[in-house]
Amino acid sequence: MQTHSWQFKAYGLPEDILQWTSQTLPEPGPGPGQALVRIKAVGMNRSEFNYVQGRYMPAREFPSNLGQEAVGEVIAVGPPNPDQPAIMPLSPGTRVGLLPGRIDLCGMGSYRDIGLYDQQALAPIPDTYSDAEGAALWMAMLTMGGALELAGITPDTAAGKRVLLTAASSGMGTFGLKLARLWGATTIATSRNNDNLDVLNELADHVVICSDSETLSAGVMAACGGFDAALDPVGEAFYPGMIEAAAVGAHIVSYERITGGEPVVPITQLMLKDLNLQGYTIYRPYRIPGLLNWLIEVAMDNADALRPIIHSCHPLSKAVNALNDLGNASHLGKMVLLNE
């Protein structure tokens, strides 16, 4: 079967390296534990903008595909693989979501028209979601839900806890605010400017406009006297301020490093405040027994409350322009590619 995907043969800017390339998938079709899926909507993540430039995990080989989540329709299903059981019943016509962390980013990716995926990489999508909303669900749920759980914030423990989400205008941030508030936490959102203030005020209990570490610390302390858990993709630029505004026993969970460098960590403050500095990746739900199934259950049971915010939809053919827009980080919510 002939398929097409966005590929690159060397690192560089999207407009310089990405090509819409034809490939042939193996015949006669899906093997044991596999399914053939027609992609309908692709969720975009900042990691893809970094990946093509060599600032994310290294490509295993070139040419490389890209993309980690999507919504599609099953075309054909191979026989089951007992060692890798499917998450849900699969048959031709079933609408499915691609689970980030179980997609071969380099070898198959999701920026394509048709893909061959492991059955255990396919998850349900709420019936009430559009394809675009479904494509924005699983990266956010597995990252934000898993990071909150790592920080000790669950439906049983969140009441009375203050949860800080930096870079809160992103698809991750807006989803994390919804989830933390659903579980009963007090939420604090940071943003660089006032452009998204109205929406953030609806999602968060407190909004802090900050451009650096000092304004973050001052804003959080003025708003609510500190935080008990922080989910942070910014990294180095915000670390001193987060440590300053952290309550005794607080957790700071890093799931990205947008500012690139390695923070200088004041050990004395860590000791005096009994702080927990933790790293998080999308692979944690697959390592911790029961965590993935629990996160899927939470998302499906609370679909309306957790409905992702979609900033914009772009044709899959315009992926290069959309990636550059994504890299500007001026959007609120999720950017999505549609295979029209």
Beta strands, then each sheet from edge to edge (+ up, - down):
strand 1: 2-7
strand 2: 19-24
strand 3: 34-43
strand 4: 70-77
strand 5: 95-98
strand 6: 114-118
strand 7: 122-123
strand 8: 162-165
strand 9: 186-191
strand 10: 206-209
strand 11: 227-232
strand 12: 246-254
strand 13: 276-279
strand 14: 310-315
strand 15: 334-338
sheet 1: 1+ 2-
sheet 2: 6+ 3- 4+ 5- 7+
sheet 3: 6+ 3- 15+ 14+
sheet 4: 10+ 9+ 8+ 11+ 12+ 13+
end
